[in-house]
Amino acid sequence: MLLSEVRGYGRQKGHLDKYREHEYELTFLPKVRVEIYCEDEAVGALEEAIVHAARTGRIGDGKILVCDVELGETL
């Protein structure tokens, strides 16, 4: 598992903020990216566990992407 603090732009559209009396728009909002690598047989159960534990039903819940990963030879 790999957790990364990232910034992104989505349907939340950002928000206005003030710094030293100047107003500016934050369009890239802080987010968390979670990468989990598992065996093919565990994908369904893992996806259900993530949705059950992390879903709020609000904008910004994110997406779950599933893709094949090929392991190459190590040097």
C-alpha positions in Angstrom: 0.0 0.0 0.0 1.2 3.5 -0.8 -0.3 6.7 0.5 0.5 10.0 -1.1 -0.6 13.6 -0.3 -1.4 15.2 -3.6 -3.3 18.2 -4.9 -6.1 17.9 -7.5 -8.9 19.6 -9.2 -12.4 18.1 -9.4 -16.0 19.0 -9.1 -15.4 20.8 -5.8 -14.1 23.7 -7.9 -11.8 25.1 -5.2 -12.5 28.0 -2.9 -11.5 31.6 -2.1 -8.9 32.2 0.5 -7.3 35.3 2.0 -3.6 35.9 2.8 -2.3 39.2 3.9 -5.5 41.1 2.9 -5.3 39.6 -0.7 -8.0 37.3 -1.9 -7.0 34.4 -4.2 -8.7 31.3 -5.5 -7.4 27.8 -4.6 -8.2 25.6 -7.5 -6.0 22.6 -6.6 -7.3 21.1 -3.3 -5.4 18.8 -1.0 -6.2 15.1 -1.6 -5.0 11.7 -0.6 -4.0 9.1 -3.2 -4.1 5.4 -2.1 -2.4 2.7 -4.2 -2.9 -0.9 -3.2 -1.4 -3.8 -5.1 -3.0 -7.2 -4.6 -3.6 -10.6 -6.2 -6.4 -10.8 -8.7 -8.5 -13.0 -6.3 -8.6 -10.2 -3.7 -9.7 -7.3 -5.9 -13.5 -7.7 -5.2 -13.2 -8.0 -1.5 -10.7 -5.1 -1.3 -12.9 -2.8 -3.4 -15.9 -3.6 -1.1 -13.8 -2.9 2.0 -12.6 0.5 0.6 -16.1 1.6 -0.4 -17.6 0.5 3.0 -14.9 2.2 5.1 -14.3 5.4 3.1 -17.5 6.4 1.2 -19.3 9.5 2.5 -21.8 10.0 -0.3 -20.6 13.5 -0.9 -18.7 15.1 -3.7 -15.0 14.3 -3.5 -15.3 10.7 -2.4 -13.0 9.9 -5.3 -12.7 6.9 -7.6 -11.5 3.3 -7.5 -9.5 2.3 -10.5 -8.6 -1.3 -11.1 -5.9 -2.2 -13.6 -3.5 -5.1 -14.3 0.1 -4.7 -13.2 2.8 -6.8 -14.9 5.9 -7.6 -12.9 9.1 -7.4 -14.8 12.4 -9.1 -14.1 14.4 -7.6 -11.3 18.0 -6.7 -12.1 
